Amino acid sequence: MHLDLCDDLVRRALALGAADAEVFYRKVRKLEAMFEKNDLQVPKGDTYEGVGIRVLLGGSNGARLGFAATNLLTSESLENALSAAIAIAHASPEDPNYSLPEPAPTEPVTDIYNQSAEERTLRDAIDQGRLMLEAARGADPRVTLDSAMYTIEVSEKAIANSRGIRLSEKRSLFVCQAMAFARDGETVSSFDMEVGASSRMSGMDPAALGRKLGEKVVATLGATTIPSFRGAVIVAPYAGIDLISPPIAFSSDAENVQTGRSKWKGMLGTQVLSPLLSIVDDPSIPGAAGSTAFDREGVPARRLELVKDGVLNHYLYNCYTARKDGVASNGRAAGSDQNTPSIGPTNFVIAPGERSLDEMVAACSKGLIVNRFSGNLDEVSGDFSGVVKGGYYIEAGRIICPVREAMIAGNVYDLLRQVTGVSRESVEIADMRLPYVQFDGCSVTGKQ
Amino acid sequence: MLDLLKAAISGAAGYGEIRYHKREQTSIEAKNGRLARVERRTLAGAGVRCLVDGCWGFVSTTDVTPGGLRKAISEAAAAARIGAELRREKVALAPAKLAQGEFVYYDSAGEPSIAEKIQLIMAAERRVRERSSLIVASTVRYLQYEDEKYIVTSDGAAVHILDNKPSFHVTATAGRGDQLEMAIKSWGVTGSWKDLLGKVSLDRAADDAADLAVRKLDAGYVRGGQYTVILDPMLVGVLAHEAIGHTVEADFVQAGSVVQGKIGQKVASDLVTMVDDGAMTGAAGMVLADDEGVLGQRTVIIDRGILRDYLHSRESAEVLKAEPRGNARAFTYRDEPLIRMTNTCILPGNDDLDQMIAGIDDGLLLREMGAGGGQADSTAEFMFGVAEGYVINHGKLGELVKGITISGQAFEVLQSVDAVSSDFVCSLGAGHCGKWQPAKVDAGGPYLRCRVTVGGRHE
């Protein structure tokens, strides 16, 4: 029993002089079929098991922290890890904000573990991947699957600390992802991608995903250049995972707030985004890729209305940053057995809006749909610039043509305050759920 | 351990390879007066690769008992067999100089305790802040990979490797009003703590980073355009690694990189000879035997302007009829070997740096990579941020300028080289090269005089 191992190590850490100790255990079995240029690459299997040990030594001005991790679960290696953690703590300065959390009731999340996943083999991963490949190619012979992957992961995490936390959780996760392009003679389309995830193999349809991807890239064949303009940009969900969710997650991270890197320092209860935007971080969504009952420190993770109608309601906390702000952790400690706890969202959801994508396009006099974004975004300042992939040009309420070699640039924090539309449609991409979001006043640089 | 692996591999069907790799990783980070992070990790296990019916199968496991290894081999072979039903291009391996015996890269005796390292790193971070009242933020980051590997292949490689790759990354941010300027000093070695500090002293790096950040507050910008420039050894290394090196990795060549089919052709000035050399002692990308058990050797990629060779794994070498020289590398036991660079350098020439400067009427001396990093693609078109630029006017070195990026097509830049200094430094910094998995690499060379496009800014 893995919790017994955690308990035992906590006891041994206390015996070595720790005032408090925490042991995080993780076990993963992962099977992966990878494809490149329409051909199968190396099928892979991995079995991993490891622990991360955190110890706190008491002091008059706070605690000293030590951390060590090992995936060799022999008594010698565990002993070494324990003494390394203690030695690091002895050599570290005291900090008043280190503490371990007390036990609190957690609510199990439904449908994140499916026992049948334990029986799956590499053959399943290869067969499912093959369905995706054949469907993408079947959609149109001009399609090339540049890279694609089907993975099956069954994992377990367990945590025990000297305050009495004892928790464990199992999960299964099937992920199917692919990136493709189409070629017609000398004409090459944009690269585009699709990602699907489910806790059950039957919860995903790799053939449908492959077909959809194939159709998407063929549709961008024959893209033309456009003139530069300043106007509306409709950011599609796959572009949103690069352009919209990272700056929001970054700025609501309490560590970035406390170190002054977040623009949202001191902004709780104030308008930080357009009133059209509401953002929920929800670890309780049944079956979702980011769902969990508790975080990296064993703190219950519950639904947070991070931003409501543009008003910032919460920062994301782990225990260290929460104590520094004099509040309770809201269970957003992230990371695995190999690292000390960081901070991160769980399932990041931008609430869908009122209008359909078609209505948004119809209301647009001049604009661009950005399906993917490839470029740089500075999360501190919000400045971004990059290339539009799989873009479509809109004029007088109609999609005119696919676009190539267009660049967009601007400041994402400014643009997120000037949102003019959020679509009713929303797309689930692994642990994110994003609608189409329309910015106004974005500068588009074309090549005409 | 070698005997255990040899016994296990003897039962493999087809070609088999077992790598036992134990990594002890230490990270220490001091930031703005606080010890932000200290972590010690052990990551150990076996990566097993089998080639059956022209397809690979790869299985990694923490169970390195005889039973566990046998199970991993049979699973890897089964994966390969299933994969072979679908795989279209069949894989075969080129013959290679296989390594045998002990490969010990460093002496761990005299390595300071973690407590001593923490003290020194916190002191260096304090030194950055105390150097000037204008310093508003600082970090000192130490990262160490201590690796032990045993590699056995069914066709005769049998090696034991002890390797240590530590690095430092020092940043200083200076501020005045709402203006902020950052400077970075970073370096790495294959060797001990002493070797790392022997390459650059931590105090020196702290002072240099702080001084540069402060000087950048008063520096101006340069007008964009085509310039004759002198690239310092680090920028030459960035060019060699990022812009040229990736295009000659045989898997990228096969995927259609710009140098496909160009062996024997003139791709650079006669003054340019470029190598990749895993055997370069002390460099951060030192690899004496790669993860396929192949001996690390020097590959001459460009010989006096002529493209001579690509970088290979045993698989790509068989397809392109070349000799593999130790470029198949895996980051951890859980990764399969991929074609990677080691230490990629342009070799020194006969020119003198002062004379090279004196020969420029209107140009720039450019030093070190900037904070923004850079990018390059398979067409060898690149864009890099530069940390420090110095105006050269009528052969005289002038003031510091900032905000510089350089871009161009790397082979065109190498064609334009008209002077190569006799200096040589291999120091790319502290980072990793990323290609699905990270790898520690190094790169460098002499000072080069060439033509590039400089992106500047008008103020």
Interface residues (C-beta under 8 A of the other chain):
Chain A: A33 K37 N38 D39 L40 Q41 V42 P43 K44 G45 D46 T47 Y48 E49 G50 L65 G66 F67 A68 A69 T70 N71 L72 L73 S77 N80 A81 A84 A85 A87 I88 H90 A91 S92 P93 D95 L122 R123 I126 R130 T259 Q338 N339 T340 N376
Chain B: K22 N32 R34 L35 R37 V38 E39 R40 R41 T42 L43 A44 G45 R49 C55 W56 G57 F58 V59 S60 T61 T62 D63 E75 A76 A78 A79 A80 I82 G83 L86 R87 R88 E89 S113 I114 A115 I118 Q119 M122 A255 R334 E336 G372
